[in-house]
Amino acid sequence: MNKNVFYNRKFAVTFVIIVAVLSVLLGGARGLNALRDNAVDVFEGRTPGARFHSLVDNIGGLFTSGKADAYYSLGKKINDRVSSAETIIAIAENRLPGDNDIKDLKNAVSILKRTSDINEKIKYNDIMTASFSKIKDKVNIGANDGDYSRWTIACNDMISHKGTMDGNCADYNKLAEDFNKRLSGFPANIIRLLGLTEKLPVYGISN
């Protein structure tokens, strides 16, 4: 057999194998990221894609008339908490100038207002919760204070919105946990190692 023909065939076989492997990985990445996007949609209160229903059958109270209930979604409640936190910052700054907890809260609010990354949203919502709790313990506003009503409403809203999140996180968390489990199997683990997809954060009630 002509040596050039042998090497050409060997190259062709190798090329076909490489293309096949890449096709499997890229196709798998598209499928995994579609599932991941569905979970993010649930987090944000958007209507998930059609593939969502193949991932989990029982969604509980998350849907109303086939659509994600945006009002109670984790993403919406984080935005509501950001709005309340801005009021808390405005009032607390006048009473605790230069306070580090206020600086932490301001930084968390600033990041949450601009980020679309679900990992950052959960992380900085937790920081917002911790900073708010410390600030609330340090600021004493009496009933005769002109800011009493605004302060009380903002604090109560911060607590109430977190309670809503804690009570409505199970559906998103199930999607995130199911998705993360998939990433431990083959070829999903290879796809993840190649940076073609990433794990989803789980919302922690205790945070």
Helices and strands as residue ranges (DSSP letters): H 3-44, H 52-55, G 60-62, E 63-64, E 67-68, G 70-72, H 74-93, H 100-114, H 118-138, H 148-167, H 170-182, H 188-193
